Amino acid sequence: MSSIDSHPQHNTIRLQLRQSMVLKDMRQQSWDDLESLLEISDFGKGDLLVPQGHSAMEQFFILDGILKRMVSDPNGKEMILRFAAETNMDTSYAAWRLHTPMPYSIVAVTKVRVAKLSMQHWVGFLERHADVKSHFEYEVMSLMSEVMAHTITLHLLDAPGRLSRFKRKHPELLERIPKKELAAYLNLTPETLSRLRQKLGRL
């Protein structure tokens, strides 16, 4: 874990951050304020960034790799809510605002590098930069809408329809997500996913 200034790839990291869907339109004054708050962290495949039920919350901007949101029931059954890759983010913002524990886990699907900061520092930053706050809260609502749409899709579409929808919505992730992970997200077995992809010409 290191600051941007002390990281050996600090120039690349700055370029990656400026492509973030939340940060790309920020003014220089906002960048100057935010950079000192960010920490650069690397995680391995399967690493847990934030556990479900946790009270310590963070904001993540993805520089490299893929994260997933997932929930587990008391019996250990898991459901993947979304995937997010470069230029995207994940957050504990809603739970922070509602003063509730984290309702889901954030986990690395692949090797991941993120720029992160505590939710306390992120919220403080947003209060100082109203334009960034407005844009960020819009993205949070879009993210929540995406998760809701996926949950509905699991009930309304058949297996080929679910796979076709994922290809349409996230073509850039189709070949990057391990088959087991994608199958779980679509509520399919890996074998069914393989058959569907062969039948549909690997999409």
Secondary structure as a PSIPRED ss2 file (coil, helix, strand):
# PSIPRED VFORMAT (PSIPRED V4.0)

   1 M C   1.000  0.000  0.000
   2 S E   0.000  0.000  1.000
   3 S C   1.000  0.000  0.000
   4 I C   1.000  0.000  0.000
   5 D C   1.000  0.000  0.000
   6 S C   1.000  0.000  0.000
   7 H C   1.000  0.000  0.000
   8 P C   1.000  0.000  0.000
   9 Q C   1.000  0.000  0.000
  10 H H   0.000  1.000  0.000
  11 N H   0.000  1.000  0.000
  12 T H   0.000  1.000  0.000
  13 I H   0.000  1.000  0.000
  14 R H   0.000  1.000  0.000
  15 L H   0.000  1.000  0.000
  16 Q H   0.000  1.000  0.000
  17 L H   0.000  1.000  0.000
  18 R C   1.000  0.000  0.000
  19 Q C   1.000  0.000  0.000
  20 S C   1.000  0.000  0.000
  21 M C   1.000  0.000  0.000
  22 V C   1.000  0.000  0.000
  23 L C   1.000  0.000  0.000
  24 K C   1.000  0.000  0.000
  25 D C   1.000  0.000  0.000
  26 M C   1.000  0.000  0.000
  27 R C   1.000  0.000  0.000
  28 Q H   0.000  1.000  0.000
  29 Q H   0.000  1.000  0.000
  30 S H   0.000  1.000  0.000
  31 W H   0.000  1.000  0.000
  32 D H   0.000  1.000  0.000
  33 D H   0.000  1.000  0.000
  34 L H   0.000  1.000  0.000
  35 E H   0.000  1.000  0.000
  36 S C   1.000  0.000  0.000
  37 L C   1.000  0.000  0.000
  38 L C   1.000  0.000  0.000
  39 E E   0.000  0.000  1.000
  40 I E   0.000  0.000  1.000
  41 S E   0.000  0.000  1.000
  42 D E   0.000  0.000  1.000
  43 F E   0.000  0.000  1.000
  44 G C   1.000  0.000  0.000
  45 K C   1.000  0.000  0.000
  46 G C   1.000  0.000  0.000
  47 D C   1.000  0.000  0.000
  48 L E   0.000  0.000  1.000
  49 L E   0.000  0.000  1.000
  50 V E   0.000  0.000  1.000
  51 P C   1.000  0.000  0.000
  52 Q C   1.000  0.000  0.000
  53 G C   1.000  0.000  0.000
  54 H C   1.000  0.000  0.000
  55 S C   1.000  0.000  0.000
  56 A C   1.000  0.000  0.000
  57 M C   1.000  0.000  0.000
  58 E E   0.000  0.000  1.000
  59 Q E   0.000  0.000  1.000
  60 F E   0.000  0.000  1.000
  61 F E   0.000  0.000  1.000
  62 I E   0.000  0.000  1.000
  63 L E   0.000  0.000  1.000
  64 D E   0.000  0.000  1.000
  65 G C   1.000  0.000  0.000
  66 I C   1.000  0.000  0.000
  67 L E   0.000  0.000  1.000
  68 K E   0.000  0.000  1.000
  69 R E   0.000  0.000  1.000
  70 M E   0.000  0.000  1.000
  71 V E   0.000  0.000  1.000
  72 S E   0.000  0.000  1.000
  73 D C   1.000  0.000  0.000
  74 P C   1.000  0.000  0.000
  75 N C   1.000  0.000  0.000
  76 G C   1.000  0.000  0.000
  77 K C   1.000  0.000  0.000
  78 E E   0.000  0.000  1.000
  79 M E   0.000  0.000  1.000
  80 I E   0.000  0.000  1.000
  81 L E   0.000  0.000  1.000
  82 R E   0.000  0.000  1.000
  83 F E   0.000  0.000  1.000
  84 A E   0.000  0.000  1.000
  85 A C   1.000  0.000  0.000
  86 E C   1.000  0.000  0.000
  87 T C   1.000  0.000  0.000
  88 N C   1.000  0.000  0.000
  89 M E   0.000  0.000  1.000
  90 D E   0.000  0.000  1.000
  91 T E   0.000  0.000  1.000
  92 S C   1.000  0.000  0.000
  93 Y H   0.000  1.000  0.000
  94 A H   0.000  1.000  0.000
  95 A H   0.000  1.000  0.000
  96 W H   0.000  1.000  0.000
  97 R H   0.000  1.000  0.000
  98 L H   0.000  1.000  0.000
  99 H C   1.000  0.000  0.000
 100 T C   1.000  0.000  0.000
 101 P C   1.000  0.000  0.000
 102 M C   1.000  0.000  0.000
 103 P C   1.000  0.000  0.000
 104 Y C   1.000  0.000  0.000
 105 S E   0.000  0.000  1.000
 106 I E   0.000  0.000  1.000
 107 V E   0.000  0.000  1.000
 108 A E   0.000  0.000  1.000
 109 V C   1.000  0.000  0.000
 110 T C   1.000  0.000  0.000
 111 K C   1.000  0.000  0.000
 112 V E   0.000  0.000  1.000
 113 R E   0.000  0.000  1.000
 114 V E   0.000  0.000  1.000
 115 A E   0.000  0.000  1.000
 116 K E   0.000  0.000  1.000
 117 L E   0.000  0.000  1.000
 118 S E   0.000  0.000  1.000
 119 M H   0.000  1.000  0.000
 120 Q H   0.000  1.000  0.000
 121 H H   0.000  1.000  0.000
 122 W H   0.000  1.000  0.000
 123 V H   0.000  1.000  0.000
 124 G H   0.000  1.000  0.000
 125 F H   0.000  1.000  0.000
 126 L H   0.000  1.000  0.000
 127 E H   0.000  1.000  0.000
 128 R H   0.000  1.000  0.000
 129 H C   1.000  0.000  0.000
 130 A H   0.000  1.000  0.000
 131 D H   0.000  1.000  0.000
 132 V H   0.000  1.000  0.000
 133 K H   0.000  1.000  0.000
 134 S H   0.000  1.000  0.000
 135 H H   0.000  1.000  0.000
 136 F H   0.000  1.000  0.000
 137 E H   0.000  1.000  0.000
 138 Y H   0.000  1.000  0.000
 139 E H   0.000  1.000  0.000
 140 V H   0.000  1.000  0.000
 141 M H   0.000  1.000  0.000
 142 S H   0.000  1.000  0.000
 143 L H   0.000  1.000  0.000
 144 M H   0.000  1.000  0.000
 145 S H   0.000  1.000  0.000
 146 E H   0.000  1.000  0.000
 147 V H   0.000  1.000  0.000
 148 M H   0.000  1.000  0.000
 149 A H   0.000  1.000  0.000
 150 H H   0.000  1.000  0.000
 151 T H   0.000  1.000  0.000
 152 I H   0.000  1.000  0.000
 153 T H   0.000  1.000  0.000
 154 L H   0.000  1.000  0.000
 155 H H   0.000  1.000  0.000
 156 L H   0.000  1.000  0.000
 157 L C   1.000  0.000  0.000
 158 D C   1.000  0.000  0.000
 159 A H   0.000  1.000  0.000
 160 P H   0.000  1.000  0.000
 161 G H   0.000  1.000  0.000
 162 R H   0.000  1.000  0.000
 163 L H   0.000  1.000  0.000
 164 S H   0.000  1.000  0.000
 165 R H   0.000  1.000  0.000
 166 F H   0.000  1.000  0.000
 167 K H   0.000  1.000  0.000
 168 R H   0.000  1.000  0.000
 169 K H   0.000  1.000  0.000
 170 H C   1.000  0.000  0.000
 171 P H   0.000  1.000  0.000
 172 E H   0.000  1.000  0.000
 173 L H   0.000  1.000  0.000
 174 L C   1.000  0.000  0.000
 175 E C   1.000  0.000  0.000
 176 R C   1.000  0.000  0.000
 177 I C   1.000  0.000  0.000
 178 P C   1.000  0.000  0.000
 179 K H   0.000  1.000  0.000
 180 K H   0.000  1.000  0.000
 181 E H   0.000  1.000  0.000
 182 L H   0.000  1.000  0.000
 183 A H   0.000  1.000  0.000
 184 A H   0.000  1.000  0.000
 185 Y H   0.000  1.000  0.000
 186 L C   1.000  0.000  0.000
 187 N C   1.000  0.000  0.000
 188 L C   1.000  0.000  0.000
 189 T C   1.000  0.000  0.000
 190 P H   0.000  1.000  0.000
 191 E H   0.000  1.000  0.000
 192 T H   0.000  1.000  0.000
 193 L H   0.000  1.000  0.000
 194 S H   0.000  1.000  0.000
 195 R H   0.000  1.000  0.000
 196 L H   0.000  1.000  0.000
 197 R H   0.000  1.000  0.000
 198 Q H   0.000  1.000  0.000
 199 K H   0.000  1.000  0.000
 200 L C   1.000  0.000  0.000
 201 G C   1.000  0.000  0.000
 202 R C   1.000  0.000  0.000
 203 L C   1.000  0.000  0.000
